[in-house]
Amino acid sequence: MEELFETSVSVLTDMVGDYAKKGIVGCRPLAQSGSRRRYFRFWLDDGTTMIGAYNEDVAENRAFFTYSGFFAAKGLNVPSVLLVHDDKKHYLLNDLGEETLYDIVCKTRRENACFGSVVDLYEKVVAALPKFQMAGKEGMDLSVAYPRAAFDRQSMQWDLNYFKYYYLKMVNIQFNEQLLEDDYQAFMDYLLEADSGYFLYRDFQSRNIMVNDGEVFFIDYQGGRRGALQYDIASLLYDAKADLSPETRAHLLDKYLDELGKYVDIDREKFRSYVGAFSLIRIMQAMGAYGYRGYFERKAHFLQSIPYAIENLRNLLNSNALPGNLPELDKVLHAVVDSYVPQQTAVGDYLTVDVCSFSYKKGIPEDKSGNGGGFVFDCRALPNPGRESAYRDFTGRDECVREYLLKYDEVREFEKHVAGLLDMSVENYIERKFTHLSVGFGCTGGQHRSVYFAEAAAAHLKKKFPQIVVNLKHTNIQ
């Protein structure tokens, strides 16, 4: 795995040099999500950035390249594929930034800010969705669809079985296999009645929507295929951890239907009834993924989505989203909701990063994990606010100290290099199933520079790697 990682970086570095004709001053791997694709951000000497990608699955890449070209020609905000290697496994993209719609949702809630600006972004998203969906009727080449050309009975069966075997079995929900299969078939019969001649994005959710300068951009559509209109809007509205309120969902569905009505004639009430049913199959597929990635592969951050999915499922059942007479499926879904008990994650099974600040006058703190190694960053070469009387009674936690430090280019450069080193190690440690990493920041008094960098590093790691445990300690301040 490490050799493959190094080879990919080497190939992508050569590609960036050939394409940009500029020097490369930095490279950092980006956090992985649920897929096996790897992304890297490259910094060029003119201050611009570029994304390098590696994916072993050539068929999936072919779908991405084809769809990207088609959407770009339609004027849709998607990544530009700048260069593709002969092996079709390495490619370069323009950089759409680091902030997703989901990041903005979380930040807004964390800061108790007005949610109106987030709804404005969602309105832009639902206005763009029909333009993607109409591509299925506008000459789009779906022969490259991966892994299947349509969200048909076979695709639905895969998703429902994913839920059965990787969620129901994992949490020990009892069911009659034959009766559940009978209800699955009837449920699919209903879903297949919806017009399915459109492009189905498949994973249309807040983590796959980038926000850059107030505009929304769309990524990760390579799993798209022909399908019904209702699936994608259901995916967005019932995106688990985005946790939209019922009022916001209703508002956005209305906005979407208004926009969709510019392209096709729709019976709004009938359309809404199908949205409920497609929301159910989407949630069931997602819960299968949470079960597989969380309970089976033991990736903790997938388990964090389960409570939100359970609540969404509860709301849909209460609104009679399940069509017709499907008694075994109804019983199973209610059992999922009624029997759910949050499971505690054993911290020792996952990577723990201990971040601390300290004073060199008192020595480097002992790493009591028994692992040794880790990082110790010496911040004493950076501008020192502690030398100025205005800042002596403050710490690196205070805004005035942060503002002072961030005035200096060398501080920002230091922080960028620290993040790059930590990201590389954390990625590697996760892959190798290591359980501990220590990170220390030292300065003269252990109050200003070291505290600022420890706080910044901990915040960065928590955001970028939600599956790890980050402990923060300041040894010289309360």
C-alpha positions in Angstrom: 0.0 0.0 0.0 2.8 2.4 0.9 4.7 1.6 -2.3 1.5 2.2 -4.4 1.0 5.5 -2.5 4.5 6.7 -3.4 4.2 5.6 -7.0 0.9 7.5 -7.4 2.4 10.7 -6.0 5.4 10.3 -8.3 3.2 9.8 -11.4 0.9 12.7 -10.5 3.9 15.0 -9.7 5.2 14.4 -13.2 1.8 15.0 -14.7 1.4 18.3 -12.9 4.9 19.4 -14.0 4.1 18.5 -17.6 0.7 20.2 -17.7 1.4 23.3 -15.7 5.0 24.0 -16.8 5.6 25.5 -13.3 7.5 24.4 -10.2 5.7 22.4 -7.5 6.2 23.8 -4.0 4.0 21.3 -2.0 1.8 18.3 -2.1 -0.7 17.0 0.4 -3.0 14.0 0.4 -6.7 14.8 0.9 -8.8 12.9 3.4 -10.4 9.7 2.0 -14.2 9.2 2.3 -15.9 5.9 1.7 -14.3 5.2 -1.7 -10.8 3.9 -2.6 -10.0 6.9 -4.7 -7.0 9.0 -3.6 -6.8 12.8 -4.0 -3.8 15.1 -3.6 -3.5 18.8 -3.6 -0.5 20.3 -5.4 0.8 23.9 -4.8 2.6 25.6 -7.7 5.2 28.3 -7.4 2.8 30.9 -8.9 0.4 30.4 -5.9 -2.2 28.3 -7.8 -3.3 24.8 -6.9 -4.3 21.6 -8.7 -5.8 18.3 -7.7 -4.2 15.0 -8.7 -6.3 11.8 -8.4 -5.6 8.1 -8.5 -8.2 5.4 -8.9 -7.5 1.8 -9.7 -10.9 1.2 -11.3 -10.6 2.2 -14.9 -14.3 1.6 -15.7 -15.4 4.0 -12.9 -12.8 6.6 -14.2 -14.2 6.2 -17.8 -17.7 7.1 -16.5 -16.3 10.1 -14.6 -14.4 11.4 -17.6 -17.3 11.0 -20.0 -19.9 12.5 -17.7 -17.6 15.4 -16.8 -17.1 16.4 -20.4 -20.8 16.2 -21.1 -21.8 18.3 -18.1 -19.1 20.9 -18.8 -20.4 21.3 -22.3 -23.9 21.9 -20.8 -22.4 24.7 -18.7 -22.8 22.8 -15.4 -20.4 23.5 -12.5 -18.3 20.3 -12.4 -14.6 19.6 -12.1 -12.5 20.1 -15.3 -10.5 17.1 -16.2 -7.2 18.7 -17.2 -5.1 15.7 -18.0 -5.5 11.9 -18.0 -2.6 9.5 -17.9 -2.2 6.7 -20.4 -3.1 4.2 -17.8 -6.5 5.9 -17.2 -5.9 5.6 -13.4 -4.2 8.9 -12.8 -5.7 12.2 -13.7 -5.6 16.0 -12.9 -8.5 18.2 -12.0 -8.9 21.9 -11.3 -9.1 22.7 -7.6 -12.6 23.6 -6.4 -11.4 24.3 -2.8 -11.9 22.5 0.4 -15.4 23.6 1.6 -18.4 21.4 1.0 -22.0 22.3 1.6 -21.9 19.9 4.5 -19.0 21.8 6.1 -21.1 25.0 5.9 -24.1 23.3 7.4 -22.0 22.1 10.3 -20.2 25.5 10.8 -23.5 27.4 10.7 -25.0 25.2 13.4 -21.8 25.2 15.5 -21.8 29.0 15.5 -25.5 29.3 16.1 -25.7 31.5 13.0 -28.7 32.2 10.8 -29.5 29.2 8.6 -30.9 31.4 5.9 -27.6 31.6 4.0 -27.4 27.8 4.0 -30.9 27.5 2.6 -29.9 30.0 -0.1 -27.1 27.6 -1.2 -29.5 24.6 -1.1 -31.8 26.6 -3.4 -29.0 26.9 -5.9 -28.4 23.2 -5.6 -32.0 22.2 -6.2 -32.2 24.7 -9.1 -29.3 22.9 -10.8 -30.5 19.4 -10.2 -33.0 19.2 -13.1 -30.3 20.3 -15.5 -28.3 17.2 -14.5 -31.3 15.0 -14.6 -32.4 16.1 -18.1 -29.0 15.0 -19.5 -30.5 11.5 -19.6 -32.8 12.6 -22.3 -30.3 14.8 -24.2 -27.8 12.4 -25.8 -25.7 11.5 -22.8 -23.6 8.4 -23.3 -24.8 6.1 -20.6 -23.1 3.1 -22.1 -20.2 3.9 -19.8 -22.4 3.9 -16.7 -20.8 2.2 -13.7 -21.6 -0.4 -12.4 -24.9 -0.5 -14.2 -26.7 1.5 -16.9 -29.9 2.0 -15.0 -31.4 2.1 -11.5 -33.5 -0.9 -12.4 -34.7 -3.9 -10.5 -31.3 -5.4 -10.3 -29.8 -2.2 -8.8 -32.6 -1.9 -6.3 -32.2 -5.5 -5.3 -28.5 -4.9 -4.6 -29.4 -1.9 -2.4 -32.1 -3.8 -0.5 -29.9 -6.8 0.1 -27.1 -4.4 1.2 -29.5 -3.2 3.9 -30.6 -6.8 4.8 -27.2 -8.3 5.1 -25.0 -5.4 6.4 -27.5 -3.7 8.6 -30.4 -6.0 9.7 -28.0 -8.9 10.2 -25.4 -6.8 11.9 -27.7 -5.4 14.5 -29.7 -8.7 14.9 -33.1 -7.5 13.6 -35.2 -10.7 13.2 -37.2 -11.2 9.9 -38.8 -13.9 7.8 -36.5 -14.1 4.7 -39.2 -15.2 2.3 -41.8 -12.7 3.5 -39.3 -9.9 3.4 -38.2 -10.9 -0.1 -41.9 -10.9 -1.2 -42.3 -7.4 0.1 -39.0 -6.3 -1.5 -40.4 -7.4 -4.9 -43.7 -5.5 -4.4 -41.8 -2.5 -3.2 -39.6 -2.5 -6.3 -42.7 -3.0 -8.5 -44.0 0.3 -7.1 -40.7 2.2 -7.6 -40.4 1.0 -11.1 -43.7 2.6 -12.0 -42.0 6.0 -11.9 -40.7 7.4 -15.1 -37.0 6.4 -15.2 -35.7 8.0 -18.4 -33.6 10.6 -16.7 -30.0 10.8 -15.4 -29.8 9.6 -11.8 -26.8 11.2 -10.1 -26.9 8.5 -7.4 -25.0 10.2 -4.6 -26.5 13.7 -4.6 -25.7 14.8 -1.1 -24.1 17.7 0.8 -20.6 16.2 0.9 -20.5 16.0 -2.9 -21.3 19.7 -3.4 -18.4 22.1 -3.2 -18.9 25.8 -2.4 -16.5 28.3 -3.8 -17.0 32.1 -3.8 -20.7 31.5 -3.1 -21.2 29.3 -6.1 -22.0 25.5 -5.9 -20.0 22.9 -7.8 -20.8 19.2 -8.1 -18.5 16.2 -7.8 -18.7 12.4 -7.4 -21.4 11.6 -10.1 -19.4 8.7 -11.6 -22.0 6.2 -10.2 -24.7 7.9 -12.2 -27.1 6.0 -14.4 -30.6 6.2 -16.0 -33.3 6.4 -13.4 -36.3 8.3 -11.8 -36.3 11.9 -10.9 -37.3 11.4 -7.3 -34.2 9.5 -6.2 -31.7 12.4 -6.2 -33.9 15.0 -4.6 -34.7 12.3 -1.9 -30.9 11.8 -1.4 -30.4 15.5 -0.8 -33.3 16.1 1.5 -32.7 13.0 3.6 -28.9 13.3 3.7 -28.3 11.9 7.2 -25.9 14.2 9.0 -27.1 17.3 7.2 -30.2 16.8 9.3 -32.5 19.2 7.5 -35.7 20.2 9.3 -39.1 19.1 7.9 -39.8 22.7 7.1 -36.6 23.1 5.1 -37.2 19.9 3.3 -40.7 21.0 2.3 -39.4 24.4 1.1 -36.7 22.9 -1.0 -38.9 20.3 -2.5 -41.3 23.0 -3.6 -38.3 25.0 -5.1 -37.1 21.9 -6.9 -40.6 21.2 -8.3 -40.9 24.8 -9.5 -37.6 24.4 -11.4 -38.4 20.9 -12.7 -41.7 22.2 -14.0 -39.8 24.3 -16.5 -38.7 21.1 -18.2 -41.5 18.5 -17.8 -45.1 18.4 -16.8 -45.5 16.9 -13.4 -48.4 15.9 -11.0 -46.9 17.4 -7.9 -48.9 15.3 -5.4 -48.1 12.0 -7.2 -44.4 13.1 -7.5 -44.3 13.7 -3.7 -45.7 10.2 -3.0 -42.8 8.7 -5.0 -40.3 10.9 -3.2 -41.3 9.3 0.1 -40.8 5.8 -1.3 -37.5 6.6 -3.0 -36.4 8.3 0.3 -36.9 5.0 2.0 -34.8 2.9 -0.4 -32.1 5.6 -0.3 -32.0 5.4 3.5 -32.0 1.6 3.4 -29.0 1.7 1.0 -27.2 4.2 3.2 -27.8 2.2 6.3 -26.3 -0.8 4.6 -23.2 1.3 3.9 -23.1 2.5 7.5 -23.3 -1.1 8.7 -20.7 -2.4 6.4 -18.2 0.5 6.8 -18.9 1.0 10.5 -19.7 -2.4 12.1 -17.7 -4.6 9.6 -14.8 -2.4 8.6 -14.8 -0.6 12.0 -14.7 2.9 10.6 -16.2 4.9 13.4 -17.3 8.0 11.5 -19.8 5.9 9.5 -21.5 4.9 12.8 -22.0 8.5 13.6 -24.5 8.8 10.7 -26.8 6.0 12.0 -28.8 8.1 14.6 -29.7 10.6 11.9 -30.7 7.9 9.5 -32.9 6.3 12.2 -34.6 9.6 12.8 -35.2 10.1 9.1 -36.6 6.6 8.9 -38.9 7.3 11.8 -40.3 10.5 10.2 -40.9 8.7 6.9 -42.7 5.8 8.5 -44.9 8.3 10.5 -45.8 10.0 7.2 -46.8 6.7 5.6 -44.1 6.8 3.0 -44.1 3.0 2.6 -46.5 2.2 -0.2 -49.2 -0.4 -0.2 -49.4 -3.5 1.9 -45.9 -4.6 2.8 -46.3 -6.1 6.3 -42.9 -7.8 6.7 -40.9 -4.7 5.4 -43.1 -2.5 7.6 -42.4 -4.6 10.6 -38.7 -4.7 9.9 -38.4 -0.9 9.5 -40.3 -0.2 12.7 -38.1 -2.7 14.5 -35.0 -0.9 13.2 -36.4 2.4 14.6 -37.7 1.0 17.9 -34.7 -1.2 18.8 -31.9 1.2 18.0 -29.5 1.8 20.9 -26.4 3.9 20.2 -23.3 1.7 20.4 -20.2 3.0 22.2 -17.1 2.9 20.1 -14.1 1.4 21.7 -11.5 4.2 21.5 -8.6 1.8 21.5 -9.7 0.4 18.2 -9.2 3.7 16.4 -6.3 6.1 16.0 -6.0 8.6 18.9 -3.9 11.7 18.3 -2.7 13.5 21.5 -1.9 17.1 20.8 -0.2 19.3 23.4 1.4 22.7 23.9 4.4 23.1 26.2 7.2 25.4 27.3 10.8 24.4 26.5 11.8 25.9 29.8 10.0 23.0 31.5 11.0 20.3 28.9 9.1 18.3 26.3 6.2 16.4 27.9 6.6 12.6 28.2 4.7 10.5 25.7 3.0 7.9 28.0 1.5 5.9 25.2 4.5 3.6 25.0 4.7 4.0 21.2 7.5 6.7 21.0 8.0 8.8 18.0 5.5 11.4 16.8 6.1 15.1 16.1 7.5 17.9 18.2 7.3 21.3 16.5 9.5 24.1 17.7 7.7 27.4 17.4 10.4 29.6 18.8 11.6 30.8 15.4 8.3 32.5 14.8 7.2 36.0 15.9 6.6 36.1 19.7 3.5 38.0 20.9 4.7 37.3 24.5 7.4 40.0 24.1 4.8 42.7 23.7 3.0 43.9 26.8 -0.4 44.1 25.0 -0.5 40.3 24.7 1.3 39.0 27.8 -2.0 38.3 29.7 -3.5 36.5 26.8 -2.9 33.0 25.2 -3.0 31.4 21.8 -6.7 30.8 22.4 -7.5 34.5 22.3 -8.5 36.2 19.0 -6.0 39.1 19.5 -3.1 36.6 19.7 -4.4 34.7 16.6 -4.7 37.9 14.7 -1.2 39.0 15.7 0.3 35.7 14.6 -1.6 35.4 11.3 -0.2 38.8 10.1 3.1 37.0 9.4 3.7 35.0 6.3 6.1 32.7 8.1 3.3 31.7 10.6 0.9 30.8 7.8 3.6 28.9 6.0 4.6 27.0 9.2 0.9 26.1 9.7 0.6 24.8 6.2 3.6 22.6 6.5 2.5 21.3 9.8 -0.9 20.3 8.4 0.7 18.6 5.4 3.0 16.5 7.6 0.2 15.5 10.0 -2.2 14.6 7.2 0.4 12.3 5.6 1.0 10.5 8.9 -2.6 10.2 9.9 -3.6 8.8 6.6 -0.8 6.3 6.8 -1.5 5.4 10.4 -5.2 4.8 9.7 -4.4 2.5 6.8 -1.9 0.6 9.0 -4.4 0.5 11.9 -2.0 2.2 14.3 -3.7 3.4 17.4 -1.7 6.4 18.6 0.2 9.5 17.4 1.6 12.3 19.6 2.0 15.8 18.4 3.7 18.5 20.5 4.1 22.3 20.0 6.7 24.1 22.0 7.6 27.7 22.5 9.5 29.7 25.2 6.7 30.1 27.7 4.1 27.6 26.4 1.4 30.3 26.3 1.1 31.9 22.9 2.6 30.4 19.8 2.5 26.7 21.0 -1.0 27.1 22.2 -2.2 28.7 18.9 -0.6 25.9 16.9 -1.9 23.1 19.1 -5.4 24.5 18.9 -5.2 24.9 15.1 -3.8 21.4 14.6 -6.4 19.8 16.8 -9.2 21.6 15.0 -7.8 20.7 11.6 -7.5 17.0 12.4 -11.0 16.8 13.9 -12.5 18.3 10.8 -10.5 16.4 8.3 -10.5 13.0 10.0 -13.8 12.6 11.9 -13.1 8.9 12.4 -10.1 9.5 14.8 -10.0 10.6 18.4 -8.2 13.9 19.1 -7.1 14.8 22.6 -5.9 18.4 23.2 -3.9 19.5 26.3 -2.1 22.7 27.2 0.6 22.0 29.8 1.2 25.6 30.8 -2.2 27.3 30.8 -5.5 26.4 32.5 
